[in-house]
Amino acid sequence: MARRRHHDGLSAQQVSNYLSNSGRCPVCGSGNIEGSHMEADCDSAWQNVTCQDCEANWDDIYRLVGVELQTENAGVPPWLSRI
């Protein structure tokens, strides 16, 4: 399923600023932003975010960048812990 793009008019500088400080609206700089529930597909997840001040609407996009096995085999199936 293709994700909607809510605010295509962001400049490269706005995107860069937002990625280094994602707690603020990339359009107006307000910290008054709210995220909805997370959605995911096989290799990424996203969350719709809205600025409560300027009403800009965008998706935060997340990608899998690593994996860490939990300590003491927590959550590991018994057959896997014997390997």
C-alpha positions in Angstrom: 0.0 0.0 0.0 1.4 3.4 -1.0 1.7 6.0 1.7 0.1 9.4 1.2 2.4 12.4 1.0 0.9 15.2 3.1 3.3 18.1 2.7 5.3 17.8 -0.5 6.5 21.4 -0.4 9.4 20.9 2.0 12.8 22.2 1.0 15.9 20.1 1.4 16.9 22.4 4.3 13.6 22.0 6.1 13.9 18.2 5.8 17.5 18.3 7.1 16.5 20.6 10.0 13.6 18.3 10.9 15.7 15.2 10.8 18.2 16.8 13.3 15.4 18.1 15.6 12.3 16.1 14.9 10.4 17.6 17.9 9.5 20.7 15.9 7.3 21.3 12.9 9.4 21.4 9.7 7.2 24.2 8.3 6.7 26.7 11.1 9.2 25.4 13.8 6.5 25.0 16.5 6.9 22.3 19.1 3.2 21.9 19.3 3.0 18.7 17.1 1.0 15.5 17.6 1.6 12.1 16.1 -1.1 9.5 15.3 -0.7 5.7 15.6 2.2 3.9 13.8 1.7 1.9 10.7 4.1 -0.5 9.1 4.8 -2.8 6.2 7.6 -5.3 5.6 10.6 -2.9 5.7 9.4 0.4 7.2 7.0 2.1 9.5 5.5 5.6 9.5 3.5 7.9 11.7 1.3 10.8 10.5 2.2 14.0 12.4 0.3 17.2 12.5 1.3 20.7 13.7 -1.3 22.1 15.9 -0.3 25.7 15.1 0.1 25.8 11.3 -1.9 22.6 10.5 1.0 21.2 8.4 0.6 17.4 8.0 3.5 15.0 7.2 4.7 11.4 7.8 7.6 10.5 9.9 9.2 7.5 8.2 11.2 4.8 10.1 13.4 2.1 8.7 14.9 -1.0 10.3 18.6 -0.3 10.9 19.6 -3.1 13.1 18.7 -6.0 15.4 19.7 -6.8 19.0 19.1 -10.2 20.6 17.6 -9.7 24.1 19.8 -10.9 27.0 19.3 -14.3 28.7 17.4 -15.6 25.7 14.3 -13.5 26.6 11.7 -14.2 23.9 13.8 -16.7 22.0 12.0 -20.0 21.2 13.5 -23.0 23.1 14.5 -24.7 19.9 16.6 -21.6 18.9 18.4 -21.3 22.2 19.8 -24.9 21.8 21.5 -24.1 18.5 
